[in-house]
Amino acid sequence: MHSGGPDPEPETWRERSQLAVPDAAGSQVDPAYAYVARLAAIDAQAAEDSLAPSTREAYRRAWEAFEGWAGENSLMALPATAATVRAFVAHLRSRPAPASLPTINQHLSAIWAHHAEAGLPSARQDGQLRLRLQGYARQDQERLVRQMSALMVRDVQRILAVMEEELLVARRDLTDERALRKAELVCRRDRAVILVGLATAMRRSELSRIEIADLREDVEGLVVTPRWTKRDQAGTERHPRAVPRGASRATCPVTAMRSWLEAAGIESGPVFRPVTRWGTVGAKGFTPQVVRTIVQQRAQAAGLPGTWGAHSLRAGFATQSAKNGVARHVIMADGDWRSAAVDRYMRRGALWDGAAAKSLGL
């Protein structure tokens, strides 16, 4: 009979699973509860494994930033309205150094994840937010194309020649074996980073995370199948990149990769790693920022005019391919482009091919 009091809240399967433990006397509980407990454990483990520890930590920091900003502006963070999220994104763009689209997306992913864990609806499907993100992406792409110079084959040849000269000087002048080994390793690593990065058009975040298990040598060259890309963070699509053998041994990315791995003694784990001042190779992979530093420093050391960074490799891939007559859809597929941004590189690649000023005889 109904006691007249309020109805108890219905138990969720997670709450019921908490009862699925032996009692103090060690007697067995209802098998149904034990079954539900196993399901809860499997579910909890899947939730834990859904994000890498580094990603989970990044989401935590991003959520704290959003929650703090919302509190300072008397806005509700959980649940957050679409207008609040759009205002937060505008705040990220209003800083002296505007947040890039990847940074914005990381903050948004943290917000969506926090809402999902709380069982609350989010503004993830907000059409106005998607339009704003498209606008920010266009702004970033235009600024990036304006700022970053494309690393063409002739530029790479110049960089590699200067690197070889520097290594010859180090072999002649350095008496410390550890310093000499460091110079040798850094030279081989940087050569592999530049050549493989140019040949694959990988983003710096993807290039820095390649592992030995992602490499497979083929008759025609090297196949790189990264388990993680910017567009496929779950690794479900696995888009392989073909790295053909070079026409010249000096600029062959396959030879450069093999040379680096053999010298560094890397047989498993991350491919590209830091080199210590004692001439040893680190156990962990280096960060994406190191790719930018390598390209920038090597281009400047070679005396190349322009603004250089990791994106110069992708820009160089598209620009050089377009200049060599490669079809647009092939460039987009091989470089994992899904927008018309690649057209800017194609126009740049064809700029000098049909220049009427060449016929002036100046």
Secondary structure, 3 states (H helix, E strand, C coil): CCCCCCCCCCCCHHHHHCCCCCCCCCCCCCHHHHHHHHHHHHHHHHHHHCCCHHHHHHHHHHHHHHHHHHHHCCCCCCCCCHHHHHHHHHHHHCCCCCCCHHHHHHHHHHHHHHHHHCCCCCCCCCHHHHHHHHHHHHHHHHHHHHHCCCCCHHHHHHHHHHHHHHHHHHHHHCCCHHHHHHHHHHHHHHHHHHHHHHHHCCCHHHHCCCEHHHEEECCCEEEECCCCCCCCCCCCCCCCEEEECCCCHHHCHHHHHHHHHHHHCCCCCECCCCECCCCCECCCCCCHHHHHHHHHHHHHHCCCCCCCCCHHHHHHHHHHHHHCCCCHHHHHHHHCCCCCCHHHHHHHHCCCCCCHHHHHCC
